[in-house]
Amino acid sequence: MNGLATHRVLGWLEGLGRITLLGLEVARSLFSQRVDWRGLTYQLYFIGVKSQSVVLITGAFTGMVLCAQTYFQFHKVKMDTATLAVVGVAMGSELGPVLTALMVAGRVGAAMAAELGTMRVTEQIDALRTLATHPVDYLVVPRLSATVLALPLLTAESISVGILAAYTVGTTLLGIDHAYAWHNMLKYTQPQHILMGTIKAVVFAAVLALISCYKGMNCREGAEGVGRATTEA
């Protein structure tokens, strides 16, 4: 039992070390290589534009549900007009970046791992090396850069749609006063809440892309290896 636990801990530490080395390679490439605008543009479209629908739907329903549940509790103590303030702070600093990252991870992270895993199994990554092309520069950097650029923008969209959906539900279905609702939201939703959410989105994006690319480029041989890498990503 102790041997199995030790083996798992060592395996986890080895994976952490490999991911760290991959991150250092990406950092080196970002400051020493020219930007692959074609690859970056395609990844921005794939990661950002094609993820908008699921992110916007998630943000809207989260805002509506949060507004309704907050209102039901605040109504008991006659604090109805503070409902949107809670929604603004929660969406801006916590729920917006977290839920957006989860949605993008489920869609984009698995796709990255599957694509890179297939390239590894079919020896396309080895072919890049024989052509004097560094796989990290050509495959990982555009994906990580696009994710870091796209996720904060998707988070901003999710927050905006969530607050708008909460405002619509609160004022039309729950009877919250329009003026007091906006006043309280603008009063208690401070710039540091939005800044905190943006920083979280950038960190989540870097971690998401780095882990997904690592799993794809280090998957085992065969279809089973690709499937396992996709699941782990």
TIROLO-179171 format. One line per field, with one value per residue: x, y, z of N, C-alpha, C, O in turn. Coordinates in steps of 0.02 Angstrom, whole numbers, plus 50000, padded with zeros to 5 digits. Example, Ala and Ser with C-alpha at 12.3 -4.5 7.8 and 13.67 -1.06 7.14 Angstrom:
BEGIN
n_X	[50660,50642]
n_Y	[49716,49888]
n_Z	[50390,50354]
ca_X	[50615,50684]
ca_Y	[49775,49947]
ca_Z	[50390,50357]
c_X	[50660,50645]
c_Y	[49835,50002]
c_Z	[50390,50394]
o_X	[50712,50670]
o_Y	[49834,50057]
o_Z	[50423,50402]
END
This chain:
BEGIN
n_X	[50042,50095,50198,50128,50066,50180,50231,50131,50138,50268,50252,50160,50238,50337,50263,50224,50348,50383,50283,50317,50442,50399,50325,50430,50498,50401,50396,50526,50518,50419,50485,50591,50563,50484,50315,50191,50079,49978,49948,49912,49801,49709,49693,49640,49516,49463,49467,49415,49305,49222,49188,49100,48959,48926,48984,48914,48783,48799,48840,48725,48621,48678,48682,48543,48492,48570,48526,48390,48395,48468,48382,48269,48319,48362,48244,48177,48232,48207,48296,48293,48340,48477,48510,48561,48686,48754,48754,48833,48960,48989,48985,49083,49205,49216,49122,49111,49246,49280,49177,49180,49310,49294,49199,49269,49379,49319,49281,49386,49507,49504,49500,49624,49713,49674,49703,49843,49886,49849,49933,50055,50047,50037,50161,50185,50237,50368,50407,50406,50517,50620,50618,50679,50599,50541,50433,50366,50372,50297,50175,50129,50147,50064,49936,49933,49954,49841,49739,49765,49740,49607,49524,49508,49429,49316,49274,49239,49129,49044,49023,48958,48842,48785,48756,48667,48564,48526,48481,48371,48285,48270,48207,48094,48026,48039,48013,48103,48162,48213,48305,48364,48420,48522,48598,48646,48719,48821,48880,48934,49004,49162,49311,49419,49361,49330,49459,49518,49445,49488,49626,49619,49561,49665,49765,49698,49683,49816,49858,49763,49788,49922,49924,49838,49907,50024,49975,49931,50049,50125,50062,50020,50058,49946,49764,49702,49789,49776,49641,49645,49730,49651,49543,49608,49653]
n_Y	[49940,50063,50070,50085,50209,50289,50274,50336,50467,50502,50491,50594,50704,50696,50721,50853,50915,50897,50971,51097,51115,51116,51234,51326,51311,51361,51494,51535,51525,51620,51741,51735,51694,51731,51787,51672,51719,51668,51541,51584,51664,51571,51487,51579,51600,51470,51443,51559,51624,51514,51465,51550,51534,51431,51486,51608,51562,51490,51594,51677,51596,51568,51697,51725,51624,51647,51775,51753,51662,51737,51845,51784,51755,51881,51951,51915,51992,52119,52173,52185,52267,52253,52143,52138,52193,52092,51996,52061,52073,51938,51877,51953,51934,51799,51690,51716,51707,51575,51485,51512,51468,51331,51292,51318,51236,51109,51103,51155,51113,50972,50954,51006,50915,50795,50823,50851,50732,50638,50681,50649,50508,50470,50506,50634,50739,50698,50707,50845,50880,50822,50909,51017,51097,51161,51076,51135,51273,51278,51211,51220,51353,51444,51396,51412,51551,51601,51553,51622,51752,51744,51694,51792,51886,51811,51788,51918,51938,51838,51884,52007,51968,51886,51978,52063,51972,51940,52065,52082,51976,52010,52137,52123,52002,51984,52104,52204,52367,52472,52584,52583,52457,52464,52567,52513,52404,52466,52535,52440,52350,52351,52416,52331,52206,52169,52172,52070,51960,51962,51935,51806,51741,51747,51671,51547,51519,51502,51391,51295,51281,51242,51119,51042,51039,50976,50849,50802,50799,50706,50585,50408,50274,50229,50213,50206,50275,50406,50430,50422,50529,50634,50627,50651,50780]
n_Z	[50000,50045,49953,49833,49854,49864,49735,49660,49707,49668,49531,49510,49547,49451,49335,49364,49361,49226,49162,49210,49149,49016,49019,49040,48920,48832,48877,48843,48704,48675,48691,48607,48479,48320,48302,48258,48159,48079,48133,48262,48237,48186,48299,48390,48331,48340,48479,48541,48464,48426,48548,48605,48609,48705,48818,48834,48853,48972,49059,49057,49112,49236,49294,49300,49386,49501,49534,49563,49673,49766,49783,49843,49970,50017,50015,50128,50228,50189,50091,49953,49847,49849,49780,49645,49669,49737,49636,49538,49603,49630,49502,49436,49506,49543,49495,49356,49291,49335,49291,49154,49122,49152,49055,48936,48956,48952,48819,48733,48793,48791,48653,48612,48675,48612,48477,48476,48533,48436,48333,48390,48402,48269,48226,48180,48254,48272,48140,48122,48198,48122,48016,48066,48146,48293,48399,48509,48481,48364,48387,48524,48574,48493,48531,48671,48682,48613,48696,48816,48773,48729,48832,48941,48871,48838,48968,49008,48923,48973,49105,49079,49009,49106,49211,49143,49115,49245,49288,49202,49242,49378,49377,49297,49329,49467,49524,49568,49601,49468,49470,49601,49597,49496,49552,49675,49624,49549,49651,49741,49662,49630,49544,49577,49591,49459,49407,49482,49434,49300,49312,49366,49256,49160,49224,49237,49100,49055,49131,49091,48950,48952,49024,48943,48820,48863,48903,48779,48700,48766,48768,48775,48659,48527,48505,48629,48712,48662,48692,48832,48862,48817,48906,49029,49010]
ca_X	[50000,50140,50234,50083,50059,50243,50235,50085,50165,50326,50226,50131,50293,50370,50220,50229,50412,50381,50241,50356,50492,50363,50310,50491,50510,50354,50419,50584,50496,50381,50529,50648,50539,50434,50247,50158,50014,49928,49926,49880,49734,49664,49678,49595,49449,49439,49459,49374,49241,49181,49168,49056,48889,48920,49002,48859,48725,48816,48838,48656,48583,48707,48658,48472,48483,48599,48482,48329,48410,48487,48321,48227,48348,48364,48176,48156,48257,48193,48355,48284,48378,48548,48519,48607,48753,48784,48766,48890,49023,49001,49001,49144,49266,49220,49086,49126,49308,49282,49132,49205,49367,49268,49168,49322,49419,49282,49277,49450,49560,49501,49517,49697,49746,49660,49738,49915,49896,49847,49995,50111,50039,50051,50231,50190,50281,50436,50420,50423,50586,50664,50617,50710,50547,50530,50360,50338,50363,50247,50111,50107,50146,50002,49877,49934,49945,49772,49697,49775,49707,49535,49485,49484,49375,49257,49252,49204,49063,49004,49003,48910,48778,48756,48727,48608,48510,48503,48442,48307,48243,48255,48162,48032,47991,48042,47989,48155,48163,48267,48355,48401,48460,48583,48637,48681,48768,48878,48911,48970,49048,49220,49359,49462,49327,49340,49531,49529,49418,49531,49688,49602,49551,49730,49798,49662,49698,49884,49859,49722,49822,49985,49909,49809,49961,50069,49944,49930,50116,50157,50015,50046,50045,49882,49701,49688,49829,49745,49580,49663,49756,49594,49506,49648,49659]
ca_Y	[50000,50120,50073,50112,50280,50322,50274,50387,50534,50514,50503,50661,50753,50693,50758,50924,50939,50900,51028,51157,51121,51138,51305,51364,51311,51408,51562,51549,51533,51682,51799,51725,51675,51774,51765,51638,51753,51624,51492,51619,51686,51512,51465,51628,51586,51406,51446,51616,51634,51454,51450,51603,51513,51395,51533,51656,51527,51476,51657,51701,51555,51578,51761,51721,51582,51681,51831,51726,51633,51792,51884,51747,51762,51951,51976,51902,52045,52182,52198,52164,52307,52235,52080,52146,52205,52026,51964,52095,52055,51866,51863,51987,51911,51727,51643,51729,51674,51504,51449,51518,51422,51263,51279,51316,51175,51051,51103,51167,51074,50904,50957,51014,50852,50746,50841,50841,50661,50605,50698,50610,50437,50462,50527,50700,50780,50677,50734,50916,50884,50807,50968,51071,51140,51142,51065,51184,51336,51273,51183,51239,51426,51476,51375,51444,51623,51614,51541,51677,51811,51735,51679,51853,51917,51770,51801,51982,51926,51799,51928,52057,51935,51863,52035,52084,51923,51949,52128,52070,51934,52045,52194,52104,51947,51988,52170,52247,52435,52480,52633,52559,52398,52486,52607,52468,52363,52509,52556,52386,52315,52395,52395,52276,52144,52153,52157,52003,51912,51960,51899,51735,51715,51738,51613,51486,51506,51475,51323,51253,51267,51207,51050,51008,51026,50926,50783,50780,50785,50652,50529,50343,50253,50196,50249,50209,50330,50470,50437,50436,50598,50680,50626,50682,50852]
ca_Z	[50000,50048,49890,49782,49867,49846,49662,49634,49724,49625,49464,49509,49548,49386,49289,49380,49336,49153,49144,49224,49095,48956,49028,49029,48848,48802,48894,48801,48635,48669,48690,48561,48412,48290,48313,48202,48157,48048,48184,48317,48214,48183,48367,48419,48305,48366,48552,48562,48428,48427,48617,48630,48622,48768,48872,48843,48883,49042,49096,49064,49160,49302,49319,49317,49445,49559,49551,49594,49738,49810,49797,49890,50037,50037,50023,50197,50272,50155,50056,49884,49799,49851,49743,49589,49694,49749,49571,49506,49636,49622,49432,49416,49539,49555,49451,49286,49268,49350,49247,49086,49116,49150,48990,48885,48968,48928,48746,48700,48823,48764,48582,48607,48693,48560,48416,48484,48545,48371,48298,48420,48386,48197,48217,48147,48295,48254,48074,48131,48223,48066,47973,48105,48174,48363,48410,48557,48446,48310,48409,48591,48585,48467,48570,48737,48672,48596,48755,48863,48745,48718,48893,48975,48832,48849,49037,49008,48893,49020,49160,49054,48994,49170,49246,49105,49126,49314,49289,49169,49286,49439,49368,49263,49361,49540,49546,49598,49573,49419,49490,49659,49578,49463,49599,49721,49589,49533,49714,49774,49615,49624,49492,49598,49578,49388,49399,49510,49386,49241,49330,49371,49188,49128,49256,49216,49030,49048,49160,49048,48887,48966,49042,48885,48772,48892,48899,48710,48674,48804,48774,48757,48591,48512,48515,48700,48739,48643,48731,48902,48865,48809,48969,49082,48997]
c_X	[50044,50180,50192,50075,50122,50250,50191,50110,50224,50303,50196,50185,50330,50329,50223,50294,50413,50339,50278,50409,50459,50346,50371,50509,50464,50375,50479,50563,50459,50426,50587,50627,50489,50365,50220,50087,49960,49902,49889,49809,49685,49645,49632,49523,49421,49423,49410,49306,49196,49161,49117,48987,48883,48937,48945,48798,48738,48813,48768,48618,48612,48683,48585,48460,48511,48555,48420,48342,48430,48426,48278,48253,48346,48294,48151,48178,48251,48255,48353,48331,48453,48562,48569,48678,48790,48800,48827,48956,49039,49020,49068,49207,49272,49188,49102,49188,49308,49239,49154,49264,49344,49238,49220,49365,49384,49281,49346,49506,49562,49520,49592,49732,49735,49700,49813,49931,49896,49909,50055,50107,50056,50120,50237,50236,50354,50455,50438,50496,50636,50668,50646,50659,50533,50455,50329,50325,50303,50178,50085,50098,50084,49940,49876,49923,49872,49725,49703,49742,49632,49496,49464,49427,49311,49230,49214,49135,49017,48979,48948,48842,48745,48723,48665,48550,48482,48460,48373,48260,48223,48203,48095,47992,47987,48022,48040,48155,48224,48323,48397,48445,48526,48628,48678,48734,48830,48915,48956,49015,49106,49267,49403,49428,49336,49413,49547,49504,49461,49596,49675,49593,49617,49766,49765,49679,49766,49888,49821,49760,49885,49972,49882,49862,50009,50039,49943,49998,50151,50110,50048,50025,49976,49822,49685,49727,49800,49682,49594,49689,49700,49554,49543,49655,49597]
c_Y	[50063,50128,50102,50187,50318,50327,50329,50457,50551,50527,50572,50714,50754,50731,50833,50954,50945,50959,51094,51168,51143,51212,51349,51367,51359,51480,51582,51564,51599,51742,51792,51709,51727,51744,51731,51664,51709,51573,51525,51640,51627,51489,51514,51617,51522,51410,51500,51619,51574,51433,51499,51577,51479,51440,51581,51623,51512,51539,51682,51661,51561,51644,51758,51681,51616,51739,51805,51701,51688,51833,51849,51753,51834,51980,51966,51957,52114,52214,52181,52202,52291,52171,52087,52162,52140,51991,51995,52074,51981,51849,51893,51956,51835,51685,51654,51693,51598,51464,51454,51471,51350,51246,51274,51254,51113,51046,51106,51123,51003,50903,50965,50948,50800,50760,50828,50767,50621,50619,50660,50537,50424,50489,50593,50746,50762,50705,50808,50923,50870,50865,51029,51122,51116,51134,51115,51250,51334,51253,51211,51314,51459,51458,51410,51519,51640,51604,51598,51741,51804,51728,51742,51887,51877,51780,51866,51976,51889,51842,51977,52025,51911,51920,52060,52037,51929,52012,52118,52030,51973,52100,52175,52051,51954,52056,52214,52314,52445,52525,52609,52499,52418,52525,52562,52426,52404,52531,52502,52346,52362,52370,52337,52208,52121,52136,52088,51949,51906,51922,51824,51704,51702,51678,51548,51468,51475,51404,51275,51232,51226,51133,51011,50991,50974,50856,50757,50760,50728,50592,50464,50325,50221,50239,50256,50266,50398,50482,50453,50507,50649,50684,50662,50757,50889]
c_Z	[50000,49983,49835,49791,49848,49770,49632,49648,49679,49553,49457,49508,49482,49334,49300,49354,49261,49129,49155,49170,49030,48960,49017,48955,48812,48815,48852,48730,48625,48660,48640,48490,48386,48300,48249,48197,48127,48098,48241,48298,48212,48253,48403,48395,48337,48441,48572,48530,48435,48497,48644,48650,48690,48827,48886,48875,48957,49084,49108,49116,49230,49333,49340,49381,49507,49581,49588,49664,49789,49831,49850,49962,50062,50049,50094,50245,50239,50123,49982,49836,49799,49810,49687,49611,49707,49684,49537,49536,49624,49551,49412,49445,49544,49500,49377,49261,49279,49301,49174,49074,49112,49083,48935,48894,48942,48852,48714,48727,48795,48691,48571,48621,48639,48497,48421,48498,48480,48330,48325,48399,48312,48177,48179,48187,48281,48186,48077,48153,48166,48017,48009,48131,48245,48375,48458,48523,48398,48335,48475,48598,48555,48508,48638,48731,48657,48655,48805,48838,48744,48783,48932,48938,48840,48920,49041,48977,48940,49078,49137,49042,49059,49208,49210,49115,49196,49320,49258,49213,49348,49432,49337,49300,49437,49567,49581,49563,49528,49446,49549,49642,49545,49510,49646,49686,49573,49596,49743,49728,49599,49569,49512,49589,49505,49375,49425,49462,49324,49254,49335,49302,49153,49157,49235,49144,49021,49074,49115,48985,48899,48982,48982,48834,48798,48886,48827,48684,48710,48813,48753,48686,48585,48527,48589,48733,48724,48684,48804,48910,48860,48874,49024,49073,49020]
o_X	[50032,50193,50218,50076,50118,50272,50210,50105,50229,50331,50205,50179,50351,50356,50224,50296,50441,50357,50273,50418,50488,50351,50366,50533,50486,50373,50484,50589,50466,50408,50626,50668,50457,50357,50226,50041,49902,49841,49841,49763,49628,49587,49590,49476,49363,49373,49368,49255,49136,49121,49093,48961,48839,48907,48929,48766,48694,48786,48752,48585,48574,48665,48567,48422,48479,48546,48401,48305,48412,48419,48254,48214,48330,48285,48108,48145,48284,48265,48404,48358,48489,48619,48615,48726,48849,48853,48868,49004,49096,49067,49107,49258,49328,49222,49107,49184,49334,49262,49147,49267,49372,49250,49216,49387,49416,49281,49362,49547,49615,49554,49621,49776,49782,49727,49843,49983,49936,49936,50100,50157,50087,50135,50290,50270,50397,50513,50481,50531,50688,50717,50638,50674,50516,50417,50271,50272,50265,50127,50026,50048,50052,49897,49823,49886,49845,49678,49653,49718,49596,49440,49407,49382,49257,49169,49163,49087,48959,48921,48899,48791,48684,48669,48615,48493,48422,48409,48323,48201,48165,48160,48044,47931,47939,48014,48020,48149,48280,48382,48458,48500,48579,48689,48738,48788,48886,48975,49011,49061,49099,49264,49422,49462,49349,49428,49585,49537,49470,49618,49715,49615,49624,49795,49799,49687,49774,49919,49845,49764,49901,50007,49901,49864,50034,50074,49954,50005,50203,50118,50099,49982,49951,49827,49656,49701,49800,49670,49559,49672,49700,49533,49513,49661,49594]
o_Y	[50110,50183,50141,50225,50373,50379,50363,50502,50607,50570,50606,50764,50807,50769,50872,51009,50993,50993,51140,51225,51183,51248,51403,51418,51395,51522,51638,51612,51631,51790,51838,51711,51762,51683,51758,51637,51712,51564,51497,51634,51634,51473,51493,51622,51521,51384,51489,51616,51582,51386,51491,51597,51497,51434,51594,51652,51522,51538,51706,51691,51559,51645,51786,51702,51615,51751,51833,51717,51684,51853,51881,51755,51847,52026,52003,51968,52161,52275,52164,52171,52314,52149,52046,52147,52133,51961,51959,52060,51964,51811,51862,51953,51809,51650,51605,51653,51561,51415,51406,51438,51310,51192,51230,51224,51070,50991,51064,51099,50977,50856,50933,50928,50763,50714,50797,50742,50576,50575,50640,50507,50373,50496,50606,50789,50806,50723,50832,50968,50902,50871,51085,51181,51058,51181,51135,51281,51381,51274,51225,51338,51499,51500,51434,51548,51688,51642,51620,51781,51852,51754,51745,51914,51906,51779,51870,52006,51906,51837,51987,52053,51915,51911,52077,52059,51924,52012,52142,52047,51970,52108,52208,52054,51933,52064,52257,52318,52430,52506,52614,52491,52394,52517,52574,52414,52381,52543,52517,52312,52407,52312,52296,52157,52063,52090,52051,51898,51851,51882,51784,51648,51651,51638,51500,51409,51427,51361,51219,51172,51180,51090,50954,50936,50932,50809,50698,50709,50705,50553,50464,50357,50191,50292,50307,50300,50442,50538,50494,50542,50700,50738,50700,50793,50950]
o_Z	[49962,49960,49794,49742,49819,49745,49585,49605,49655,49519,49406,49471,49459,49294,49252,49328,49234,49080,49115,49148,48993,48911,48988,48931,48766,48770,48828,48699,48573,48625,48632,48444,48425,48305,48194,48227,48148,48105,48267,48338,48233,48266,48442,48434,48357,48464,48616,48564,48448,48505,48700,48701,48729,48880,48944,48919,48999,49140,49162,49159,49279,49392,49392,49425,49560,49641,49639,49711,49847,49888,49896,50010,50120,50088,50118,50296,50259,50128,49952,49790,49755,49807,49681,49575,49691,49676,49509,49500,49609,49540,49376,49410,49550,49464,49340,49215,49237,49272,49136,49022,49074,49056,48892,48845,48912,48824,48672,48689,48778,48668,48528,48583,48622,48466,48377,48476,48470,48297,48288,48381,48296,48118,48149,48158,48278,48174,48040,48130,48162,47980,47986,48136,48256,48363,48448,48533,48393,48307,48482,48625,48590,48518,48660,48771,48684,48664,48833,48878,48757,48789,48954,48969,48847,48930,49075,49002,48947,49098,49172,49062,49065,49236,49242,49122,49206,49355,49285,49220,49369,49475,49350,49301,49468,49628,49620,49502,49548,49446,49548,49669,49564,49509,49656,49714,49583,49594,49767,49751,49558,49548,49470,49580,49492,49337,49394,49452,49298,49213,49312,49290,49119,49120,49218,49128,48983,49042,49103,48969,48861,48955,48971,48807,48760,48867,48815,48650,48686,48860,48718,48656,48632,48557,48610,48777,48766,48708,48834,48958,48895,48894,49062,49122,49013]
END
